[in-house]
Amino acid sequence: MPYITISTVRGILDAEQKKTLLARVTDLMVEVEGHGSADFRRNVWVRIDEQEPAHWSLGGTQPTPEVIAQTFGAIGADGRRLVKA
């Protein structure tokens, strides 16, 4: 029974992107480890672990919520990405 954890910065993925990511990672595990078995799908656990931007560093620089929103677009209260202006 595989357990997959995807770690990312909070604010990078919106609700639809998370849904797609979870489904596609599950599909890949079924294909690769489960050899396409529909029964294997029931045993695939996938989790997205989001951490605050201050918990991350890239090249010694910590992203801020403002930088994330400027780069990817802000996420609204409904969990969907707002269109960048």
C-alpha positions as CSV (number, residue, x, y, z in Angstrom):
1,M,0.0,0.0,0.0
2,P,1.8,3.2,-1.2
3,Y,1.8,6.4,0.8
4,I,2.8,9.4,-1.3
5,T,3.4,12.8,0.2
6,I,3.9,15.9,-2.0
7,S,5.4,18.8,-0.1
8,T,4.8,22.3,-1.4
9,V,4.6,26.0,-0.4
10,R,1.1,27.0,0.7
11,G,-0.4,29.3,-1.9
12,I,1.2,27.7,-5.0
13,L,-1.6,25.3,-5.9
14,D,-5.3,26.1,-6.1
15,A,-8.1,23.7,-5.3
16,E,-8.5,22.5,-8.9
17,Q,-4.7,22.0,-9.3
18,K,-4.6,19.9,-6.1
19,K,-7.5,17.8,-7.3
20,T,-5.8,17.2,-10.6
21,L,-2.4,16.4,-8.9
22,L,-4.0,13.9,-6.5
23,A,-5.8,12.1,-9.4
24,R,-2.8,12.0,-11.7
25,V,-0.4,10.7,-9.0
26,T,-2.9,8.1,-8.1
27,D,-3.2,7.1,-11.8
28,L,0.5,6.9,-12.1
29,M,0.9,4.6,-9.1
30,V,-1.9,2.3,-10.3
31,E,-0.1,2.1,-13.7
32,V,3.4,1.6,-12.4
33,E,3.1,-0.3,-9.1
34,G,-0.3,-1.7,-9.5
35,H,0.2,-2.8,-13.1
36,G,-3.1,-1.2,-14.0
37,S,-5.2,-3.1,-11.4
38,A,-8.4,-1.3,-10.5
39,D,-8.3,-3.1,-7.1
40,F,-4.9,-1.5,-6.4
41,R,-6.4,2.0,-6.7
42,R,-8.2,1.6,-3.4
43,N,-4.9,1.2,-1.6
44,V,-3.1,4.3,-3.0
45,W,-2.8,7.2,-0.5
46,V,-1.7,10.6,-1.7
47,R,-1.3,13.6,0.5
48,I,-0.4,17.2,-0.3
49,D,1.6,18.7,2.6
50,E,1.5,22.5,2.4
51,Q,3.9,24.6,4.5
52,E,3.9,28.3,5.1
53,P,6.3,30.2,2.7
54,A,8.5,31.2,5.7
55,H,9.3,27.5,6.1
56,W,11.0,27.3,2.7
57,S,14.0,28.7,1.1
58,L,15.2,28.7,-2.5
59,G,18.7,29.9,-3.2
60,G,18.8,31.3,0.3
61,T,15.7,33.4,-0.3
62,Q,12.3,32.9,1.4
63,P,9.2,33.4,-0.7
64,T,6.6,35.7,0.7
65,P,2.8,35.4,0.2
66,E,3.1,38.6,-2.0
67,V,5.8,37.1,-4.2
68,I,3.8,33.9,-4.6
69,A,0.6,35.9,-5.5
70,Q,2.6,38.0,-7.9
71,T,4.1,34.9,-9.6
72,F,1.2,32.5,-9.6
73,G,-1.8,34.7,-8.8
74,A,-3.6,34.9,-5.5
75,I,-6.0,32.2,-4.3
76,G,-9.5,33.3,-3.3
77,A,-11.6,32.3,-0.3
78,D,-13.2,29.6,-2.5
79,G,-9.8,27.9,-3.1
80,R,-9.6,28.9,-6.8
81,R,-6.8,30.9,-8.4
82,L,-7.7,34.5,-9.0
83,V,-6.7,35.8,-12.4
84,K,-3.6,38.0,-12.3
85,A,-4.3,41.6,-13.3
